[in-house]
């Protein structure tokens, strides 16, 4: 699946890079000055959205589009996670709320 997901991102003009985290790793709330697209290759992760007191659960094949300035935290599942991530200039996802696309 990895090659297909990376190719699909590149076909959109994105430049994905990979990262992974071990079981139950956590990131505290933070934001970025760029828009971000994340696709889960394996495992799962939950992105919390403190401003709305909600979260978005992602599993292999899911995609998250996260506009710049969106405060988020993350908790990796007990199985760990591997993702592809691409950055876009801030405003590229203008007008979108953080959104998940399943079975991407």
Secondary structure, 3 states (H helix, E strand, C coil): CHHHHHHHHHHCCCCCEEEEECCCCEEEEECCCCEEEEEEEEEEEEEEECCCCEEEEEECCCEEEECCCCCEEEEEEEEEEEEEEEEECCCCCCCCCCEEECCC
